[in-house]
Amino acid sequence: MVKDEKSTGGKAKLSGSGIRKKRVAKIVKTAKKPVKTGKAKKPEYRNIGIDVSPPKRACSDPDCPFHGTLSVRGRVFEGRVKTAKMQGTVVVEAERLHYVKKFERYERRYKKFSAHAPPCMDIEVGKHVKIMECRPLSKTVSFVVVEVEE
């Protein structure tokens, strides 16, 4: 509905569409304001559920417990890296003490585990590492390295 200046006695024109445009303009102005949320930045790594220091570098390996989707569970071992010749896999030798009842003494026993080595960790032969059980990744690999101690 448009009213002319003559019929209203010199008042300005009003139109229904003009009112709508003003309302739309107000809505657009409020939408342009930055919205502040109380969320903090997500860390660069995933919490795997145990108290270990996360790796300093990031990786895109799907079998990394920190940057991929691999979940860890079960047993945790500490040992030394014996070999790192395979691609993405290391052999870790874990040492334990076994009591010999006859001699009333302890003897050292060793066991080797094949563990997946994520590319975000710098793993070399001789380093002390912590490995944790995960789902089977191959025929022999059911552990993943979660921490490298320096």
Backbone hydrogen bonds, N-H to C=O, Kabsch-Sander energy under -0.5 kcal/mol:
donor,donor_aa,acceptor,acceptor_aa,energy
3,K,14,L,-0.8
8,T,4,D,-1.3
9,G,5,E,-0.8
9,G,6,K,-0.6
10,G,5,E,-3.5
19,I,15,S,-1.3
20,R,16,G,-1.5
21,K,17,S,-2.1
22,K,18,G,-1.6
23,R,19,I,-1.9
24,V,20,R,-2.5
25,A,21,K,-2.3
26,K,22,K,-1.9
27,I,23,R,-2.0
28,V,24,V,-2.5
29,K,25,A,-2.1
30,T,26,K,-1.9
31,A,27,I,-1.8
32,K,28,V,-1.3
33,K,29,K,-0.5
33,K,30,T,-0.7
36,K,34,P,-0.6
37,T,35,V,-0.5
46,R,66,F,-2.2
48,I,46,R,-0.6
52,V,50,I,-1.5
57,R,120,C,-0.7
64,C,61,D,-1.4
68,G,64,C,-1.9
69,T,62,P,-1.9
70,L,62,P,-0.6
70,L,64,C,-0.7
73,R,133,E,-2.7
77,F,131,I,-2.4
79,G,129,V,-2.2
80,R,93,E,-1.8
81,V,127,K,-2.0
82,K,80,R,-0.5
82,K,91,V,-3.1
83,T,91,V,-1.0
86,M,89,T,-0.5
88,G,86,M,-0.8
89,T,86,M,-0.6
90,V,115,A,-2.8
91,V,83,T,-2.4
92,V,90,V,-0.6
92,V,113,F,-3.1
93,E,80,R,-2.9
94,A,92,V,-0.6
94,A,111,K,-2.9
96,R,109,R,-2.6
98,H,107,E,-2.9
100,V,105,R,-3.4
101,K,99,Y,-0.7
104,E,100,V,-1.1
105,R,100,V,-1.4
107,E,98,H,-2.7
109,R,96,R,-2.8
111,K,94,A,-2.0
113,F,92,V,-2.8
115,A,90,V,-2.9
115,A,113,F,-0.5
116,H,143,F,-2.7
117,A,88,G,-2.5
121,M,118,P,-1.5
123,I,121,M,-1.1
124,E,122,D,-0.5
126,G,81,V,-2.3
127,K,124,E,-1.6
128,H,149,E,-0.6
129,V,79,G,-2.8
129,V,127,K,-0.5
130,K,147,E,-2.5
131,I,77,F,-2.8
132,M,144,V,-2.4
133,E,75,R,-2.2
134,C,142,S,-2.4
135,R,71,S,-0.6
137,L,141,V,-2.9
138,S,141,V,-1.4
142,S,114,S,-0.8
142,S,140,T,-0.7
143,F,114,S,-0.6
144,V,132,M,-2.3
145,V,116,H,-2.5
146,V,130,K,-2.7
147,E,130,K,-1.4
149,E,128,H,-2.5
149,E,147,E,-0.5
